[in-house]
Amino acid sequence: MADLDRVKLLAARYRAAGDRPYLASALYSLTVVPTDRVPTMGVDRHWRCYVSPSFVAATSVPELAGVWIHEVAHLLRDHHGRADLLPAADHRDRARLNVAQDCEINDDLVADGLELPEGRVVPGDFGLETGRLFEEYLPHLPPSASCSDCGSGAHGSPGDWEIAGPGGPGEVSTVEAEALRRHTAEAMRAHQRNRGSLPGGWQRWAEQVLEPVVDWRRVLAGAVREAVAWAAGGVDYTFHRPSRRTAALRGVVLPSLRRPLPVVAIVIDTSGSMGEDDLAAALAEVTGVLREVGVGGNRITVLACDADVQAATRVTSAQQVALEGGGGTDMRVGIRAALDRPERPGVVIVLTDGFTPWPEAPSSSRLIAALIGTDPPPPPAWVETVHVPQIGPGPARRPNR
């Protein structure tokens, strides 16, 4: 292996940290590992930076500074952690995955005026728009897309040139990595206040780190699961399945205990202010969770409240839910219709934008309100509430009534 020109490499890091001081702590947390088994530079998920001596010799200091920032961006944006959440097929194709991640990073670096070596990829190379996450780029890349391997710190799959396992020299722990991300995000915010703007991708990343957005799908799924478990909490005796102790008692049949699945009613606001994309996403999430916990078929009733006549009609699929334009909606009608059904539901889930009157008092059924859109008016305190951000463009919000 050729000797590594450490002076040149570290001068490039010094330049990168000086020009982008908000990245300094992250850059200086990387441990240099010289190796001729990488084509350029790469990082593992433990914050070790593998460097090719021949690449350093052939690359200018300004371009090396850009590569330093590129590699640390993979780690700051937790690309390997996000890659672990992908389907197995996407995760196995690490070359394409690496290209998508490079597209997410490089459009910001180019917009920030950084020099990058020849061969770097940007979204425009594939006819894609800038400013997206790698998860959005990945499905649109051709199967042949490839780039220099940035290591397990990017795509998550360790290369044969990486130090095996955790605990090696220069390792940054998971806790330390999270602290570095937060410190960097705070430095970016201070930079914006004092000196100027950041590239859009870095700005969004810093906001997400400092003010993380709670995934409404997880919150809604948790609320539905907990409510179903609560409604199914009651047990009863049944002779349909005799107790196992019956065999020990001649001539006596003992009942067994059963925990019945609850009936669930989903009440949908179909007024003109509701966006179809938002409604479909929330309804699909609710019905998917119910299927997971074993509630399906005739144990789910979907009631669509018409905005004009304030009637409630039963539907059996999301495709049958028609969004109507026009006047106000009173979701009390739908809730009352759900509670008046022959088999009273244990859980009532209301999908609405929140611009509706609510019942004056709680009932024996659990009531969950999934409020779709921005800044919906709050329901009464006894209603369990999950906020669902607007997904699609949707129609304009109706005025307060």
Salt bridges, closest charged atoms under 4 A:
ASP19 OD2 - ARG15 NE 3.72
ASP44 OD2 - ARG48 NE 2.86
ASP78 OD1 - HIS80 NE2 3.55
ASP78 OD1 - ARG181 NH2 3.58
ASP84 OD2 - ARG45 NH1 3.40
ASP84 OD1 - HIS91 NE2 3.39
ASP93 OD2 - ARG96 NH1 3.86
ASP102 OD1 - HIS70 NE2 3.04
ASP102 OD1 - HIS74 NE2 3.13
GLU104 OE2 - ARG77 NH1 3.29
GLU104 OE2 - HIS79 NE2 3.14
GLU104 OE1 - ARG82 NH2 2.92
ASP108 OD2 - ARG77 NH2 2.89
ASP112 OD2 - ARG20 NE 2.81
GLU129 OE2 - ARG132 NH2 2.29
GLU135 OE1 - ARG82 NH2 2.71
GLU136 OE1 - ARG132 NH1 3.63
ASP149 OD2 - ARG94 NH2 3.88
ASP149 OD1 - HIS155 NE2 2.72
ASP160 OD1 - ARG37 NH2 3.57
GLU171 OE2 - HIS46 ND1 3.73
GLU178 OE2 - ARG181 NH1 2.64
GLU186 OE2 - ARG182 NE 3.56
GLU211 OE2 - ARG189 NH2 3.19
GLU226 OE1 - ARG366 NH2 2.39
ASP269 OD2 - ARG398 NH2 3.20
GLU285 OE1 - ARG217 NE 3.98
GLU292 OE1 - ARG225 NH2 2.40
ASP330 OD2 - ARG332 NH2 2.77
GLU343 OE2 - ARG299 NH2 3.52
ASP353 OD2 - ARG398 NH2 3.13
GLU384 OE2 - ARG366 NE 2.23
